[in-house]
Amino acid sequence: MARGDTGPDFIEALARGLDVIRAFQPGRPVMSLTEVATAAGLARPTARRILLTLQELGYARQEAGGFALTPRVLELGVTYVRSTGLWEVARPHLERLVRQTHESSSIAQLDGSDIVYVARVAVPKIVALSVQIGTRFPALQTSLGKVLLAALSPAEVERVLAEPSRSGIEPRWRPDAGEREAVLREVRAKGWAMTDEQLALGIRSIAAPLRDGLGNVIAAVNVNAHAAETSIEKLTEEHLPLLLKTASAISADWALYQDVPHVTAS
């Protein structure tokens, strides 16, 4: 994969290994060696050596028709979530919110033009798109993403959204620059966001920001519902007050967590 200028400490082999892992996009769980090499921008022998190395480490396996990643890859993302401490702080609040609303709740952060889910408490429901830790969606078409984008300056929004999505999802709503800015301006004014089947049919959600002790938006939390079961009125009149209370509680606990010295005992 083509790269810009890199420093003297840049490890090309590591970068190529990550390119191979990222080559496995949604809807393509098994890929041939040629497909992986093409997607990662690598020569077939190089892609093969990397895949066999990942296989020995337990991150990939060979299947009929090619290679597939294993669930062990999830450890890479979970390590990040655990290292931040956000999951430990947010979990009891998310669980309480889910008990109150009987709807799934998630936390996401911005990565380029996508959101990436870093925490989730789910209820069993059939929805159009499966969500788990590490799932990414185009940010602008989600309530979580709208909250995170609204925390950026207009110039930062332009820069972020100029990056292509790596979600593999084709959203239903594609606003022009004027409509997009109007929506984000409204989110900034209200302090929360909603999406109504803008990402995919059947998905309706509301989200609120999570802040650190300095007031900076560090993530967003949502309540996600099936459009056929939960009306907009129920979302905004019943679930929204609970969501805002939860977001405030998580933010307060996160600020306290940051202020406490953390020592790892050997």
Secondary structure, 3 states (H helix, E strand, C coil): CCCCCCCCCCCHHHHHHHHHHHCCCCCCCEECHHHHHHHHCCCHHHHHHHHHHHHHHCCEEEECCEEEECHHHHHHHHHHHHHHCHHHHHHHHHHHHHHHHCCEEEEEEEECCEEEEEEEECCCCCCCCCCCCCCEEEHHHCHHHHHHHHCCCHHHHHHHHCCCCCCCCCCCCCCCHHHHHHHHHHHHHHCCEEEECCCCCCEEEEEEEEECCCCCEEEEEEEEEECCCCCHHHHHHHHHHHHHHHHHHHHHHHHHHHHCCCCCCC
